[in-house]
């Protein structure tokens, strides 16, 4: 009887151990599944947040008074003025909604010129590039956004009639609307990044000042962009590009007598 009792105890112990092992396997699978689900949710939220932040500076140009943006104290106005004598430069500034500095002020810009080896700073200060430790767009301290303005020089990739403005009669030989005296293209590139994911913050910071932001033109097509540099070192990035067609026109407010 004693031997039989020991065998029953041994069988019970084996069954209990198998159940514990089974429950452990299920627990590990559940934890792993929840971690994957959390990772997917976090990635989706990160993309949404960076996408919205990248769009914000572009929307600000649309919504604010155009005259304020194109005067010479503005980066847009500065870029348009300089384009009369030298094309191809980039006018870079950091989107800092938490500070009192005017959006797109020339006082907070850095001007880049492309070279055979990369880019060079020709105007402004390196302090005007975004600081990945302080220049967050909100109190959540998640996303930093850098903005670049460029006057495009290349039209090869544009579809036919892309630069024609509204309210024109092409069949009648009209190429610009009545009263329009000048049209200029402006291209705006925003790069929203999440520094918290940077394994090497110094390398990520270098990406912001050592690369072009816009390589859409032929002469810069072989240049690495800021966004590409950040992606290469594992920093999540959302980059948006918006092109504007600025029209200057004459409006008669009073008929001549």
Secondary structure, 3 states (H helix, E strand, C coil): CHHHHHHHHHHHHHHHHHHHHHHHHHHHHHHHHHHHHHHHHHHHHHHHHHHHHHHHHHHHHHHCCHHHHHCCCEHHHHHHHHCCCCCCCEEEEECCCCCCCCCCEHHHEEEEEECCCCEEEEEECHHHCCCCCCCCCCCCCCCEEEEEEECCCCCCCCCCCCCCCCCCCHHHCCCCCCCEEEEEEEEEEEEEECHHHCCCHHHHHHHHHCCECCCCCHHHCCCCEHHHHHHHCCCCEEEEEEEEEEEEECCCCCCCC
